[in-house]
């Protein structure tokens, strides 16, 4: 049976482990705010025109990502 709602750490580690979302929620939370630029920015200026939304400039957003750091998770696995 495959578990959902978590992930496993394996391979070249000392202690392979499987973590649930509850396990991850117990770890220290770190947050970062990142501006994200669409890879399609400037697509409207290309000739010949290509399919898709004809973005000019400005397809940018900002997102805040929060959760445990991968480094901390990998420390548990050694």
Rosetta blueprint (number, residue, H / E / L):
1 X L
2 X L
3 X L
4 X L
5 X L
6 X E
7 X E
8 X E
9 X E
10 X L
11 X L
12 X L
13 X L
14 X L
15 X L
16 X L
17 X E
18 X E
19 X E
20 X E
21 X H
22 X H
23 X H
24 X H
25 X H
26 X L
27 X L
28 X L
29 X L
30 X E
31 X E
32 X E
33 X E
34 X E
35 X E
36 X E
37 X E
38 X L
39 X L
40 X L
41 X L
42 X L
43 X H
44 X H
45 X H
46 X L
47 X L
48 X L
49 X L
50 X L
51 X L
52 X L
53 X L
54 X L
55 X L
56 X L
57 X L
58 X L
59 X L
60 X E
61 X E
62 X E
63 X E
64 X E
65 X E
66 X E
67 X E
68 X L
69 X L
70 X H
71 X H
72 X H
73 X H
74 X H
75 X H
76 X H
77 X H
78 X L
